[in-house]
Amino acid sequence: MKTILVVDDEKSVRDSLKMVLEFESYEVLFAESGQEALRVLAQSPVDLVMLDVKMAGMDGL
C-alpha cells in the first residue's frame, strides 16, 4: 500500500483528503505544520507528500 503524507493547517482540508485518499486505498498520514511534517518524515517512509503552500511558520515551499 502506498503512503501519502498530507500537510495542511486546515482540518477541513485534511478531513476531505483523508476520506478521498483512504477510499482509493492509500495509507494517509497527516501533519498540521511544516515542523510536524519533518518529524513524521523522520519516523515514517512515505511515497508522496501533499503540501499546503500557505501555512504559518514553515510553508510548503
C-alpha positions as CSV (number, residue, x, y, z in Angstrom):
1,M,0.0,0.0,0.0
2,K,1.3,3.5,-0.9
3,T,1.6,6.1,1.9
4,I,0.8,9.7,1.4
5,L,1.6,12.5,3.9
6,V,-0.8,15.4,3.8
7,V,0.5,18.6,5.3
8,D,-2.2,21.3,5.8
9,D,-3.1,23.6,8.7
10,E,-6.8,23.4,7.9
11,K,-8.6,20.5,9.5
12,S,-11.4,20.5,6.9
13,V,-8.9,20.1,4.1
14,R,-7.2,17.2,5.9
15,D,-10.5,15.5,6.6
16,S,-11.6,15.8,3.0
17,L,-8.3,14.4,1.7
18,K,-8.4,11.6,4.2
19,M,-11.8,10.5,3.0
20,V,-10.9,10.5,-0.7
21,L,-7.4,9.0,-0.3
22,E,-8.5,6.2,2.0
23,F,-11.3,5.4,-0.3
24,E,-8.7,4.9,-3.0
25,S,-6.8,2.5,-0.6
26,Y,-3.9,4.8,0.3
27,E,-2.4,4.9,3.8
28,V,-2.7,8.5,4.9
29,L,-0.5,10.3,7.4
30,F,-1.1,13.9,8.5
31,A,0.8,16.9,9.8
32,E,-0.6,20.4,10.7
33,S,2.7,22.2,10.1
34,G,6.0,22.0,8.3
35,Q,7.8,21.2,11.5
36,E,5.4,18.4,12.3
37,A,5.8,17.1,8.7
38,L,9.6,16.9,9.2
39,R,9.0,14.8,12.4
40,V,6.6,12.4,10.6
41,L,9.1,12.0,7.7
42,A,11.9,11.2,10.1
43,Q,9.8,8.3,11.5
44,S,7.9,7.0,8.6
45,P,8.7,6.4,4.9
46,V,6.2,8.0,2.5
47,D,5.7,7.7,-1.2
48,L,4.2,11.2,-1.7
49,V,3.8,14.4,0.2
50,M,1.0,16.8,-0.4
51,L,1.8,20.3,0.9
52,D,-0.2,23.4,1.6
53,V,1.7,26.3,0.1
54,K,0.5,28.9,2.6
55,M,1.0,27.9,6.3
56,A,2.2,29.8,9.3
57,G,5.8,29.4,10.1
58,M,7.3,26.9,7.6
59,D,5.2,26.9,4.4
60,G,5.1,24.2,1.7
61,L,7.7,25.9,-0.4
